[in-house]
Amino acid sequence: MTSSELWSRATADRYDAEETETSSAAVLGPTLDFLAELAGDGRALEFAIGTGRVGVPLRERGVPVVGIELSEHMAAVLRRKMDEDTLPVVIGDMATTVVPGEFTLVYLVYNTITNLLTQDEQVECFRNAARHLKPGGRFVIELGVPPLRLLPPGQVAVPFDVSDRHLGFDTFDLVEQILVSHHFTRDGDGDGDDGRYRRANSRHRYAWPAELDLMARIAGLELERRVAGWDGAPFTQDSANHISVWRKPT
């Protein structure tokens, strides 16, 4: 097991309910279009497939998908949606777990590479992607750009969501490149609840796009393109996120 924190049964059971917006057709449509085009007629491997938010609808589009997932609880939620024969899932970590066969696409979405808390493990994740790719295949990562420009001197926290039902902010250790995401989520229907918030947090190792490019080079992959979102918008110095595509040379 790597340094990734293991998701509990309680977290897995409420994950989909808390991700209804990111699971909507409007949000997922461009993601699925992007990934399906890169997969072509080949197979796709999703690192950290979770509850299948992306993998299940991608499989429904006709792309053969295999998943690797560290949390048995998250995989169990996925299994309620699609059987093992249709979408196989191997329990293991994304840095070292190997599944049979080759793939035209390996992808890792929703900032999940940051779950690996050391640079060495993130490098191994790239190597594992390259290990599974056919020549000419692609590795895709969706990741936020570290928002350090928002940190004035002496400040260590940046809010990323302030709403009636959720308060979220990140705190940063700039030496170790570790951020902790803090979540205060209000449960209930908004009428009969008692106003209390459920607190949770998770640790992540953030990385810059240029650092990821070096990891890719170590793994024998070449940057093919980088865009700001699944819709293909140009990546600029003001972009908060990026979709990066690295290619395994033929």
Sequence and secondary structure as in RCSB ss.txt:
>XXXX:A:sequence
MTSSELWSRATADRYDAEETETSSAAVLGPTLDFLAELAGDGRALEFAIGTGRVGVPLRERGVPVVGIELSEHMA
AVLRRKMDEDTLPVVIGDMATTVVPGEFTLVYLVYNTITNLLTQDEQVECFRNAARHLKPGGRFVIELGVPPLRL
LPPGQVAVPFDVSDRHLGFDTFDLVEQILVSHHFTRDGDGDGDDGRYRRANSRHRYAWPAELDLMARIAGLELER
RVAGWDGAPFTQDSANHISVWRKPT
>XXXX:A:secstr
  S     HHHHHHHHHHTTTTTSHHHHHHHHHHHHHHHTTS EEEET TT TTHHHHHHTT  EEEEES HHHH
HHHHTTS TTTS EEES TTT   SS EEEEEE TTGGGGS SHHHHHHHHHHHHHHEEEEEEEEEEEE   GGG
  TT  EEEEEE SSEEEEEEEETTTTEEEEEEEEE S SSSS S EEEEEEEEE   HHHHHHHHHHTT EEEE
EESSTT  B  TT SEEEEEEE   
